[in-house]
């Protein structure tokens, strides 16, 4: 099933008056601004992931999975996510973003995003989220803190986020410290900053002929303020892998990026 067909089915169910679907689907329409594009005028994808986070927060509020009282006590964090784009996005493009959830397990919950432009599919993203206790730095069940996870009745035929297989040698590149602008309200490095760090390691000129068609991110260990992160890079044709580790070699995150010729 194509992404547009999935999206159309969800919207159709909403318009039919389904109480569940009215709660589960959150959408926004926006224009890509000049401050969100690179030197080729292409949408910088960490801005797209920022929009995903914003629309996910709105969705969580609408369906009762987050509220202002949880701030600085509990927070939803993304464990892994995979993005696919059919073609690049540019300055002034008007895009429609939507998100919905799926049934999860005790502490692991899928969320999906759909990207369309001019009623045509541009891409999608699948992600897995968990809830953490910010003070204890532990995963908690939403039910344990009184949140009622809604039961999903619609079906979404998308794959779960990809598990990254490192099958090419990783080479140490540089070390970066987590500073003030990297940290979010969950008191750790924001998930979009990983993307910025990774892209800064990749060949500057590749963006002249290629765009990012696929990106997968695995967050394995949270990065706390003022920690040093050792960055490693692997490259094979238009495939790049970036990995961040601590001083003992424990992996913080892994990002896999595929470039496709425009």
Secondary structure, 3 states (H helix, E strand, C coil): CCHHHHHHHHHHHHHCCCHHHHHHCEEEEEECCHHHECCCCEECHHHHHHHHHHHHHHHHHHCCCCCHHHCCCEEEEEEEEEEEECCCCECCCEEEEEEEECCCCCCCEEEEEEEEECCEEEEEEEEEEEEEECCCCEEECHHHHCCCCCCCCCCCCCCCCCCCCCCCCCEEEEEEECCHHHECCCCCECHHHHHHHHHHHCCHHHHHCEEEEEEEEEECCCCCCCCEEEEEEEEECCEEEEEEECCCCCEEEEEEEEEEEC
